[in-house]
Amino acid sequence: MPQQVTTVQFVKLPPPPPPKPVVQPRIVPPPPIPKPQIVIPKKPKPKPIVHHKPKPRPKPIVHHKPKPVPKPKPAPHPHVVPHPAPQVVKSPVPTPRVAPVSGPSPSAIAAYSQALHVLIQNNVVVGEMVRQLGLSGSVRVSFVLGPQGGAAQDVRVVSGGANPLIRRDALKTVGQLKYPPFPKSFGSAPRTFEVVVQINASN
């Protein structure tokens, strides 16, 4: 078998370069530390006091009234000469004469009625049964008198006196008396009167 042959050639290498000089770094000293400056703070000047002026009050709103619109002047009317109206001559009307009314005055009627009431009350008739039972009451009685007075006519009970015994005594009292004549001012016509008769068992 053939053998492998390895050829070796010697090559001349160039000389190595000279070593570079070692440069040591230069040490730079640090800068000096500056001394701190002490600064004294200045006192602030006091601010001047400013007095604020008061705000002016708002002026009231004045509502202006609208100006009146001038009224148009009326057109001048043509001058009319008035004609005098015919005068009517009135005949004088005679004033009616009022005849005086004759009759009694209210005071005269009141005085006569009071006299009748006193006369009746002073002559009340109280029956035996009314005394025994001890009854009492008032009855309004109406009656008619003529101008000459005398006996009463149309005697009747108007109101009061629920007990028939009291009503009977009241009618008997008014019917048995004689009454005075009318005053002259009453006239000649008959008149109706009403009186209240008090009936009491103790009378």
Salt bridges, closest charged atoms under 4 A:
ASP154 OD2 - ARG156 NE 3.97
ASP169 OD1 - ARG168 NE 3.78
GLU194 OE1 - ARG140 NH1 3.65
